[in-house]
């Protein structure tokens, strides 16, 4: 009986109810779609960090990450990478020889990180070869090919087959270098990465530096599944205790922080939306209570106790919240599904997002957990918003309420 009365009361003033339902639906839709949008951004950034930049796990000499020193390399890096590749759950491993140097074009120069890699091995560990937008991945140039980022190419005014000079300090501390030709130009979602990383063949770089061709500063390890990271990391730390072995979250803490802080950020965002909606719900229900003062007084005078009146007002408010919330969630899911395949183009602000490593096209991803969280928050909001109007109704005195001329 209370449920049916509460349902009828919701629709006594259709215009007012529809306005607050629309406000709730739009607010919840905004929250749900923002969940999906930022989930998509975070997932893309994490996937990009793993597949293009860091891989799942990296091995270095002790102290190298804290203070990168070209002399602090692993003398048997390539053999070590090959033995790691043979492990179960490991998709591929690649050794890299890294030096800090300068790249000079006919017009200007810039500081860069020179990455000496085996092109075939590197293409198994990262997807950089798929990011080539001009030229080819180490193909077309016989002697000293180099692959550079689009941002660096623009800065140095370079194109494919342009000649550059790369210089750095060799093993003896003397300035060494050579002429290279641009074989390919790549473009990732991370502008900073594109602007500071140049890739050459490891045999070319080690020969110039004066190190053995088997040497490397870094071994990147890509696994078949991200879920295997803790187990492989533990095994590698046990087998190679003399090395510094870290997973991608430790190597790229800013990306790891994005992963861990996303839920907190979205909870805060949803709480702000629901707080704003709470005031609207409270205002609507308070008006409904005041308009029905005489009616509520009559109900109490014929025997409806205060607990039933309280329950009736609470149920009315929960009805409003849940209907608006469900409509908002459905709209959010529909819009997310509609944009998930084509993506949302944010290229108008891609320069700013690119500086932080985000793609210019975002593919929203909505998780079931997010929907459940929103449903719970909407229900709790409805319950909290109902308390004040319901208490206001309990304060009515039947005799006085019946004398009010509405």
N, C-alpha and C positions, 0 to 999 in steps of 0.2 A: 504493500500500500504506500509506504513512504517513498519507494522508488518511483512509482507511477505519478504520485503527486509532485515529486521533485522534477521529474521529466516534463510534466505539463507546465510547471512554474518557469522552467528555462525558456519556454516558447511563448510565454504570455506577452512578452514584449519582444517580438521577432526582430525588429530593427536593432534594438540595443544588443540583443544576444548575437545577432549576425555580425555586428561591428566588432564586438570583443572576440568572437570566434575568428574573424578574419585577421585581427591583430595577433592573436595567439598563433594561428596557422602561419602567417608571414614570419613571425619571430622564430618559430621552430624550424620552418623551412630554411631560414638564413643560417641557423645554427647547424642543422644537419648538412646542408650543402657546404658550409665552411669546413666542417669535419672532413667531408669527402675531398674537398679541394686541397686542403693542407696535408691530408694523408697522401694524396697523389704527389704533391710537391716533395714531401719528405721521402717517400718511397723512391721516386726518381732520383733524388739527390744521393740517397744511400746506394742505389744500384749503380749510379754513375761513379761514385767514389770507389766502389769495389771493382767494377768491370773496366773502368778507364784509368784510374789513378793508382789505387793502393793494393788491389787484390785483397784476399781474405787475411793472409798472414805474411809478414815480412821477417827476414832474418838479417841481422847486421852484427858486426863486431861490437863488443861491449864499449859503450860510450860514444858510438858513432852518431846516434840520433841526437844526443845532447850537444855534441860538438863535432859537426861533420868535418873530418880531416881526411883528405884524399889518401894519405899514407896508411890510414887505418882500414885496410881492406882485407878480405878473406882470400888467401892465396889459392885455395882450391874451390872457389865458388861454383864454377860450372859443373865440376864432378859432383859437388854436394847437391846442386839443383837436380841433376839427373837421378841421383839416388832418392831424393824426396819425391820426384815424379813417379817412381815405381811403387809408392805406398798406396794402399787402399784409400779410397775417398778423395785422393788428390787428382785433380784434373790435369794440372800442368804446373811447372815451376820454371822460372827463368832468372838467370843471374844478370845483374846490371853493374856496369862500371860507371861511376858518377864523378864528375868534376865540376867545380864552379869556374866559369870562364867568361870571356867576352866574345861577342859576335859582332863583326864589322861588315857593313855593306858600303857601297860607294858613297852613300849619303850620310850615314850615321852609325852609331854603335849602341850596344845594350848589354847589360849583364844577364847571363842565363845559367841555367843548370843543364849541363851536357850529359845526356843519358846514353851510354854505350850499351847497345843491346844486340842480341841475336834476333834478326827480324822474324824468322820462323818460330822461334820459341816465344818471343814477345807476343806474337799474334795469337798464341794459344792461351796466354795469361791475361791479356787486355784486349779490348775491342778497338784500340786506337786505329787499326788499319781500316776500320769501317767508317772512320770520321774524316777520311781524306776527301777534300772538296776540290782539289786541283792537283794534277800530277798523279803520282803513284807512290805506293808504300815501298820505298827503297828500290824501285825499279826504274829503268831508263837512264840511270847514271852509273857508269862503270867504276869510277874512282871517287872515293870520299863523298858518297851521297849523304844528305842531311834532310830530315823531315822536321818542319817547324810549324808553329801554330799560326792561325790567321791573324791574330792580333799582333804577333811579332813581325809577320810579313808586312802588314800595313805600316807598322812603326818604322821598319827598315826599308820600306818601299821595294819589296822583293817579289818576284814571281818565280814560277817553275823554271829551273835551269839557271837561275841567277847565281852568281858567284859570291861567296862570303868567306871571310877569314875568321876562324875560331882560335882563340889563344887562351892559355891557362898555364899555371905553374906545374912543371913536371915533377917527377920523383926526386930529382936533385935540387929542386927549388928554382930552376931556371925557367924563363918564359918559353913555352913551346907552343906550337900551333901549326895549322896548315890551311890550305884553301879547300873549301867544300862547295858542292853545287846542290841547289835545292831540288830534291827529287819529288817531294810532295808537300802539300800544305794541308794541315788538319784543322778541324774546328770542333771543339767540345762545348758543353754547356758552361764550362768554367773559364771565364775570360782570363783570370789570373794564371791559371795553368797554361793556357795557350800562349800567354805573353812571356813566360819564363822557362819553358821546357823545349829543348831541341834534342832530337834523337839521331844518333849516328850508329854505325856498326861498331860493336865492341872491339873487334880486332883492329880497326882503324884507331880507336881511341887509346887502347892499351899500348899500341906500338908507339904512339906519340908521347904518351905519359912515361913510358919506360917500365911497364909492368908486364908480368907474364900474361899470356892470352887467356889463361885459366882463372885469372883474378876477377874479383867483383866486390863491390861495396854493399850490394843489396841482393837478396834473393826474394822474389815475389812468388807467392804460392796461391794458386786458385784451386778451390775445392769444388767437388760436384754439388754439394749442398751447403748452404750457410749454417744449417743446424749442426754440422759436423765440426765447426770451428773450435768449440771448447775441447773436444776430444783430441783432435789433431794438434792443437796448440799444446796441450798437456804432454802428448807423446814427443813432440819435437823438443820441448823444453827439457824433457827427461833424457833424450838421446844426445842433444847438443847443448849441454849446460854451459859450455864456454862461450856461447853466442847469446846475443840479445834478441829474443824472439817475442814479437808482439802481434796482436790481431789488429784489424783495421780500426777498431774503436779507440785503441790506444795511440795509433799512428795519426788518426784524424779526429781528435777529440771534439772539434767543432761540429762534425757530422754526427758523432755519437751523442752529443748534447742535444742536437735536433731531434734525434730518435727518442731520447728519454724525456724531453721537455714538451713534446707535441701534445700528449694527453693533458698535461697540466695547463698548457696554454689554452687548449680548447675548453677545458672545464671552466676556466676563468671567463672565457668568452661567453659560454652558455649561461653561466651564473649571472653575468651582467644582463643578458637578454631576458632571462627569467625574472630577474629583479624588476626590470622595467614592466614586464607583463603582469607581475604580481600586483603592482599599484593599480593597473587598469582593471584587473579582476576584482580587487578589493573595492574599488570605486563603483563598479557595476553592481556587485552584490549588495553593497551598502545602500545604494539607491533602491534596489529591489526590496530590501528589508524595510526601509523607511516608507516606501510607497504602500507596503502591505501591513503597516502598523495595526490598522483596525482589524484586518483579516487575521493576523497572528494573535491579536488579543482575543478575538472570538474563538479561535481554535483552542487557545489555552483555557478559556473560560468554560468550554464544553468538555474539557477533560484531557486534552493533549498535554502531556507533561513536557517539562522543559528539555529533557533529554531527547525527545522525539523532534521537537522544534530545532534543536541544535543539529541533530542528525540530518534533518531535511535540508537545512541551509548548507551543511557540509556537502551533501550529495549533489545539490544543485551546482555548487562551485566546481566539484570534481567532474561533473558532466561537462561543464563548459571547458574546463582545462583539457580533459581527455579528448573531446571531440575536436577541438582546435589543434591539439597536439598531434592526433592521429592524421588529420588532414595535412598538417604541415610536414609530418614525416613522409607521408605518401608522395606529396609534391616533391620533397627533397630527393626521395629515391628515384622517382621518375626522371627528374632533371639530371641526376647523377648518371643513371643508365643511358640517357640520351646523349650525354657529353663524354661518356667514358671511352667510347670508341674513336670519336673524331678529335677529342681533346679541346681545350680552351686556349685560344691563342692570346698570349700576353706579351707578344713581341713589341708592343708599344712601350713597354717598360723593361724590355729584355736586357738593356744595358745595365740597369741596376741589379736585376736578378742574376744576370750573368756574372757580375762581380762576386756574387756569393755562391756561384756554382749551380744555379737552377736553370732548367730548360725553359725555352720560350713558349713551349706548348705543354700544358698541364693536363694529365688524364686523371680525373677524380676517382678516388677509390673509397667506397663506403664499407666499413666493416660491421658485422652483426653486433659486435660489442658496442660500437658507437650508437647504433639504433637503440639497443637495450638501455644504455646509459641515458639517452635522451628521454625515453619513455619513463624511466624511474624519476628523473629530474622533473618532468612535467607533472607526474602524479604527486610528488612531494610538494611542488609549487602550488598545485591546486589545494592540497590539504592545508598548507600554511596560509594561503590567501583566504581560505574559508573561515579561519578561526575568528578574526575580528568581527566580520559581519554576523557570525553565529552568536558570539558573545553579546553583541549589540541587541540581537533579538531576544536573548535570555533576560536582559535587563528590563524588558517591557513588563509593565503591570497591567494585567487584563482589564481591570476596571478603568484605568486611565486611557488605555489604548482604545477601548470601545467608545469613549466619549470624544475621540479625535474625529473631526469632520474632514475626511479625505476628499 
